[in-house]
Amino acid sequence: MKTDIQLLRNATVVINTTGLQLLVDPMFSAKEHLDPIPWSDDRRNPLVDLPVSKEMLQNIINSTDVILLTHLHPDHWDEEAVALLPKTMQVICQPEDEPVLRAQGFCNLITTEQSLCNHVLVERVSAQHGHGELLDKLSPASGFVIQSPHQTIYVTGDTVWGESLKHNLQRFQPDVIIANSGAAQFSFGEPVTLNKEDVLQMLSACKPHATVVIVHMEAVNHCRLTRSELQDFLKPHQFTQTVLIPLDGEFIEV
């Protein structure tokens, strides 16, 4: 049985697996509707529009069974998502984010580490969103591991290469990894999402023949690594995994 994945934009991904539709980190705002991420350049976010019409977006929302919310930063959960998503929709989130979501009207929240959705086990795992003081400022953040009878999918969330990512790869041995790259960086400190060297480290730790889908690129002003730069960097390197860097709106079958 195959899983269908569609990258909408940034970290907003639609996953259809085993009869279940999951929507990851919905950011639905129109191009340049949001303020720039602080301590970066002055470009307004998102840098690009959603690649689907309003009608298509509504169809995606109507077909969604569960939202996976890694954290509440505005490039993962924005005011347009709050406005458009039904308040009764099931949201799997961090316990720390529950008060904000309840204040926004969402009432079907799951904050346990594990939950069972239509015979699919969803487990929330840790994500290291930066280094040093920036990690303290940006935490907490999470990823998700989605385990069906035929496949294990790991959504890394916003993370850098470190012990938590390495541990999750070793523990779950995912068949599919949806990884947030873009080398998001502020005017100080190190990147807070995977840079190209981090991606290479991750590939060295993935099990052979896994499929790695790289997202979180070219949509938010502090993401400095482009798709073409990452592709060029990876070309000379040898790895057994399949690496896919989809465009916004692109469908992938894994």
Secondary structure, DSSP 8 states (H G I E B T S, - for coil): ---EEEEEETTEEEEEETTEEEEES-----TT-B---SSS-S--B-SS--SS-HHHHHHHHHH--EEE-----TTTS-HHHHHHS-TTSEEE--GGGHHHHHHTT---EE-SSEEEETTEEEEEEE---SSHHHHHHH---EEEEEEETTEEEEE--S--SSHHHHHHHHHH--SEEEEE-S----SSSS-SS--HHHHHHHHHHS-TT-EEEEES-SSSTT----HHHHHHHHTTS--SSEEE---TT-EEE-
